[in-house]
Amino acid sequence: MRGDKIIEIEDVWYKYPTSEDWVLRGVSFDVRRGEFFSIIGPTGAGKTTLAMALNGLVPHYTMGEFKGRIKVAGLDTLRHRTVDLARKVGLVFQDPESQLIMGSVEEELLFGQVMRGASREDALKEAYRVADIMGIRELMKRHPRNLSGGQKQRVAIAATLVTDPEVVVLDEATSDLDPIGVRSVFQLCSKLNKEYGKTIVMISHEVEYLAEYSDRIMVMDEGEVKLVGAPEEVFGRWRELNSLGIRLPQVVEFAVKARSNGLQFSILPLTVEEAYQEISRRIVKDG
C-alpha cells in the first residue's frame, strides 16, 4: 500500500571491525512506500554505510558491531540473509564498473535473474522489458566497458531493476557523470518512482536536483541524523547547512541574498521556475 512505511530504522549504531569509532550513531528514521527520499551530508557522515545496511551488507558482509533495528519491506535485516534482502532492496554504487562483470549488457541483465532460478527465456523477456524502460535496448549486445559513463550507470540500474526490488538505493551514483548524465539519471529515477511505484533512496551531493525531485531530504553528519523534512524545510534551515559545509542550491542562495537586500519571497524557491514566478508576482504587486 502506497504511503505505508517500507523502511523503518530504530536507534542504529554501527562500527567497522577495524574502527574504534561508531560510524552510525543512534540513527532513526523511516521511508514511506513510493517516496523519493534523499540523503545528504559531508564526506564521512556515514551515508554509504547506511546504504549498505539497508540490504544487509552491513553487518553480514562487513562484520563489525551493530546495534538497533532495520526493517525493509517487512524483513528484519539482522534476521534475513543478504540474498533475500537483495530481492527487496537494489543497491547502485558510485562506480558502475564495480557492478558490471559480464561480456554484454544483455548478459548483465540476465545474470541476476538466472542466479535466482529464472529460465533463460523468462529472463530474456524481463531483460528487454527493463531495457525499454531504461532506454538501453540498442546497447544490449555491446560490452559494458565500451559504454559512456552515463550509459554504464543506466545499465547498472537496469541490472538492479530486473530482479524487481521494491526499493532502489543509489549511493552517489551520479558523482562521476557529466551534467547531462546527472540530469538523465535523476529523470530516470523520477520515472521509476512516479510511473512504476519504486521507492527511491538517493544519496547525492547534487542539491539542485535533490531540491527538485525529492519528497523528503535527510541530513547526516558524523553518523547522526541532523534534519529530516521536505526540501523547502531542509533548505530553509540554510544556516545549519552552511555550518555543516553543505552547499545550498543556487536558487536558494539567490533567495537568501535577495532577502538580505529587502526582496521577500512568499515561499523559498527551489527551482529557477519558482524563483521566476515569485519575482514576477512581486513586480506585478509593486506595480
KEPADREN-997700 format. One line per 2 residues: their letters; for each residue z negated, y, x of C-alpha. Coordinates in nm, 3 decimals, always signed. Layout:
A	Z Y X ~ ...
! end
This chain:
MR	+0.000 +0.000 +0.000 ~ +0.114 +0.330 +0.149
GD	-0.178 +0.556 +0.237 ~ -0.445 +0.293 +0.297
KI	-0.594 +0.255 +0.644 ~ -0.373 +0.044 +0.868
IE	-0.565 +0.126 +1.189 ~ -0.945 +0.154 +1.198
IE	-1.123 +0.229 +1.525 ~ -1.501 +0.246 +1.539
DV	-1.704 +0.361 +1.841 ~ -1.475 +0.205 +2.104
WY	-1.582 +0.209 +2.467 ~ -1.380 +0.055 +2.749
KY	-1.374 +0.044 +3.128 ~ -1.141 -0.147 +3.358
PT	-1.287 -0.424 +3.576 ~ -1.232 -0.219 +3.892
SE	-1.381 +0.102 +3.749 ~ -1.739 +0.221 +3.719
DW	-1.648 +0.488 +3.462 ~ -1.568 +0.442 +3.096
VL	-1.204 +0.524 +3.021 ~ -1.267 +0.532 +2.645
RG	-1.593 +0.686 +2.528 ~ -1.701 +0.633 +2.168
VS	-1.353 +0.667 +2.021 ~ -1.345 +0.660 +1.640
FD	-1.056 +0.745 +1.407 ~ -0.821 +0.588 +1.154
VR	-0.449 +0.596 +1.079 ~ -0.308 +0.564 +0.729
RG	-0.023 +0.330 +0.644 ~ +0.309 +0.517 +0.658
EF	+0.167 +0.803 +0.864 ~ +0.332 +0.975 +1.161
FS	+0.022 +1.006 +1.380 ~ +0.040 +1.170 +1.722
II	-0.195 +1.177 +2.019 ~ -0.204 +1.449 +2.284
GP	-0.427 +1.522 +2.579 ~ -0.423 +1.593 +2.950
TG	-0.344 +1.326 +3.209 ~ -0.633 +1.084 +3.238
AG	-0.753 +1.138 +2.881 ~ -0.733 +0.765 +2.802
KT	-0.423 +0.777 +2.582 ~ -0.235 +0.486 +2.742
TL	-0.548 +0.270 +2.748 ~ -0.594 +0.339 +2.379
AM	-0.230 +0.246 +2.309 ~ -0.277 -0.085 +2.489
AL	-0.594 -0.151 +2.292 ~ -0.402 -0.127 +1.965
NG	-0.218 -0.454 +2.029 ~ -0.489 -0.629 +2.226
LV	-0.357 -0.588 +2.580 ~ -0.691 -0.411 +2.629
PH	-0.908 -0.608 +2.684 ~ -0.736 -0.952 +2.652
YT	-0.490 -0.889 +2.936 ~ -0.663 -0.618 +3.139
MG	-1.011 -0.771 +3.102 ~ -1.295 -0.526 +3.176
EF	-1.581 -0.427 +2.945 ~ -1.507 -0.348 +2.581
KG	-1.743 -0.232 +2.308 ~ -1.673 -0.132 +1.950
RI	-1.419 -0.246 +1.692 ~ -1.046 -0.207 +1.638
KV	-0.878 -0.339 +1.326 ~ -0.500 -0.316 +1.287
AG	-0.315 -0.432 +0.975 ~ -0.617 -0.639 +0.880
LD	-0.657 -0.806 +1.220 ~ -0.957 -0.755 +1.449
TL	-0.814 -0.711 +1.799 ~ -1.101 -0.899 +1.962
RH	-1.071 -1.200 +1.733 ~ -0.694 -1.242 +1.740
RT	-0.451 -1.327 +2.018 ~ -0.220 -1.064 +2.164
VD	+0.082 -1.263 +2.043 ~ -0.048 -1.239 +1.686
LA	-0.126 -0.869 +1.719 ~ +0.223 -0.804 +1.861
RK	+0.368 -0.910 +1.525 ~ +0.179 -0.620 +1.368
VG	+0.199 -0.360 +1.646 ~ +0.507 -0.291 +1.855
LV	+0.444 -0.101 +2.180 ~ +0.713 +0.103 +2.357
FQ	+0.627 +0.229 +2.705 ~ +0.739 +0.528 +2.911
DP	+0.974 +0.323 +3.130 ~ +1.215 +0.124 +2.911
ES	+1.340 -0.076 +3.209 ~ +1.000 -0.244 +3.235
QL	+1.066 -0.393 +2.890 ~ +1.435 -0.479 +2.927
IM	+1.477 -0.811 +3.105 ~ +1.786 -0.978 +2.958
GS	+2.152 -0.964 +3.061 ~ +2.277 -0.785 +2.750
VE	+2.146 -0.567 +2.472 ~ +2.223 -0.844 +2.224
EE	+2.007 -1.090 +2.417 ~ +1.728 -0.833 +2.434
LL	+1.724 -0.813 +2.055 ~ +1.737 -1.192 +2.021
FG	+1.466 -1.273 +2.274 ~ +1.153 -1.179 +2.078
QV	+1.277 -1.341 +1.760 ~ +1.377 -1.671 +1.919
MR	+1.046 -1.686 +2.105 ~ +0.875 -1.663 +1.766
GA	+1.073 -1.956 +1.629 ~ +1.369 -1.791 +1.454
SR	+1.704 -1.969 +1.461 ~ +1.973 -1.802 +1.669
ED	+2.181 -1.744 +1.355 ~ +1.898 -1.564 +1.174
AL	+1.804 -1.377 +1.490 ~ +2.162 -1.250 +1.530
KE	+2.170 -1.121 +1.173 ~ +1.845 -0.932 +1.223
AY	+1.952 -0.806 +1.566 ~ +2.267 -0.647 +1.427
RV	+2.084 -0.509 +1.123 ~ +1.839 -0.331 +1.353
AD	+2.121 -0.227 +1.588 ~ +2.286 -0.049 +1.297
IM	+1.961 +0.130 +1.212 ~ +1.924 +0.236 +1.573
GI	+2.289 +0.331 +1.618 ~ +2.341 +0.095 +1.912
RE	+2.586 -0.165 +1.771 ~ +2.852 -0.059 +2.022
LM	+2.607 -0.131 +2.306 ~ +2.527 -0.491 +2.209
KR	+2.746 -0.658 +2.474 ~ +2.652 -0.421 +2.754
HP	+2.396 -0.480 +3.027 ~ +2.084 -0.262 +2.977
RN	+2.090 -0.137 +3.336 ~ +2.427 +0.030 +3.273
LS	+2.297 +0.245 +2.987 ~ +2.174 +0.603 +2.992
GG	+1.803 +0.677 +2.971 ~ +1.823 +0.763 +2.601
QK	+2.024 +0.450 +2.525 ~ +1.774 +0.232 +2.713
QR	+1.489 +0.382 +2.513 ~ +1.673 +0.313 +2.187
VA	+1.724 -0.048 +2.295 ~ +1.356 -0.082 +2.387
IA	+1.258 +0.049 +2.043 ~ +1.511 -0.182 +1.877
AT	+1.375 -0.482 +2.069 ~ +1.035 -0.393 +1.925
LV	+1.164 -0.345 +1.570 ~ +1.343 -0.679 +1.539
TD	+1.006 -0.851 +1.504 ~ +0.932 -0.616 +1.211
PE	+0.597 -0.472 +1.323 ~ +0.407 -0.261 +1.072
VV	+0.302 -0.012 +1.341 ~ +0.521 +0.126 +1.622
VL	+0.332 +0.282 +1.913 ~ +0.527 +0.494 +2.162
DE	+0.346 +0.581 +2.483 ~ +0.520 +0.879 +2.648
AT	+0.849 +0.714 +2.551 ~ +1.042 +1.042 +2.585
SD	+0.899 +1.169 +2.912 ~ +1.199 +1.070 +3.126
LD	+1.467 +1.181 +2.880 ~ +1.677 +1.496 +2.869
PI	+1.626 +1.738 +2.575 ~ +1.898 +1.571 +2.368
GV	+1.742 +1.230 +2.426 ~ +1.396 +1.359 +2.334
RS	+1.513 +1.501 +2.002 ~ +1.709 +1.184 +1.932
VF	+1.401 +0.963 +1.974 ~ +1.187 +1.189 +1.754
QL	+1.456 +1.197 +1.484 ~ +1.482 +0.820 +1.504
CS	+1.106 +0.774 +1.470 ~ +1.105 +1.011 +1.173
KL	+1.377 +0.799 +1.011 ~ +1.181 +0.478 +1.074
NK	+0.876 +0.645 +0.925 ~ +1.030 +0.805 +0.616
EY	+1.309 +0.561 +0.529 ~ +1.163 +0.230 +0.645
GK	+0.792 +0.292 +0.599 ~ +0.691 +0.225 +0.958
TI	+0.362 +0.372 +1.072 ~ +0.432 +0.570 +1.391
VM	+0.175 +0.639 +1.660 ~ +0.334 +0.879 +1.908
IS	+0.171 +0.968 +2.241 ~ +0.360 +1.259 +2.390
HE	+0.346 +1.597 +2.562 ~ +0.640 +1.725 +2.355
VE	+0.428 +1.959 +2.146 ~ +0.723 +2.133 +1.975
YL	+0.840 +1.805 +1.826 ~ +0.487 +1.684 +1.751
AE	+0.425 +2.002 +1.552 ~ +0.746 +1.944 +1.356
YS	+0.721 +1.571 +1.283 ~ +0.352 +1.475 +1.279
DR	+0.139 +1.426 +0.971 ~ -0.173 +1.447 +1.187
IM	-0.245 +1.502 +1.555 ~ -0.541 +1.376 +1.757
VM	-0.653 +1.549 +2.077 ~ -0.820 +1.344 +2.352
DE	-0.991 +1.445 +2.673 ~ -1.185 +1.234 +2.923
GE	-1.180 +0.934 +2.694 ~ -1.316 +1.118 +2.390
VK	-1.166 +1.239 +2.064 ~ -1.189 +1.618 +2.052
LV	-0.988 +1.709 +1.743 ~ -0.805 +1.536 +1.458
GA	-0.611 +1.720 +1.190 ~ -0.281 +1.840 +1.052
PE	-0.059 +2.019 +1.308 ~ -0.148 +2.363 +1.174
EV	-0.519 +2.282 +1.202 ~ -0.496 +2.144 +1.556
FG	-0.269 +2.414 +1.698 ~ -0.471 +2.674 +1.510
RW	-0.753 +2.583 +1.750 ~ -0.543 +2.718 +2.033
RE	-0.837 +2.844 +2.237 ~ -0.978 +2.491 +2.260
LN	-0.638 +2.350 +2.350 ~ -0.597 +2.612 +2.621
SL	-0.936 +2.518 +2.764 ~ -0.819 +2.156 +2.786
GI	-0.496 +2.255 +2.959 ~ -0.280 +2.151 +2.665
RL	+0.037 +2.352 +2.620 ~ +0.099 +2.513 +2.283
PQ	+0.434 +2.501 +2.102 ~ +0.630 +2.813 +2.198
VV	+0.636 +2.935 +1.838 ~ +0.256 +2.910 +1.821
EF	+0.225 +3.103 +2.148 ~ +0.451 +3.373 +2.000
AV	+0.240 +3.390 +1.682 ~ -0.083 +3.417 +1.878
KA	+0.054 +3.704 +2.090 ~ +0.203 +3.871 +1.782
RS	-0.134 +3.863 +1.606 ~ -0.297 +4.033 +1.902
NG	-0.038 +4.310 +1.860 ~ -0.108 +4.354 +1.490
LQ	+0.158 +4.127 +1.337 ~ -0.029 +3.897 +1.099
FS	+0.120 +3.574 +0.966 ~ +0.009 +3.427 +0.633
IL	+0.042 +3.081 +0.793 ~ +0.054 +2.966 +1.152
PL	+0.426 +2.898 +1.210 ~ +0.500 +2.566 +1.381
TV	+0.879 +2.589 +1.390 ~ +1.135 +2.861 +1.454
EE	+1.236 +2.842 +1.087 ~ +0.878 +2.907 +0.971
AY	+0.841 +3.199 +1.210 ~ +1.170 +3.350 +1.090
QE	+1.063 +3.318 +0.726 ~ +0.726 +3.480 +0.799
IS	+0.881 +3.771 +0.988 ~ +1.146 +3.820 +0.718
RR	+0.876 +3.821 +0.449 ~ +0.678 +4.078 +0.646
IV	+0.982 +4.302 +0.688 ~ +1.054 +4.291 +0.315
KD	+0.688 +4.358 +0.231 ~ +0.662 +4.654 +0.466
G	+0.993 +4.781 +0.335
! end
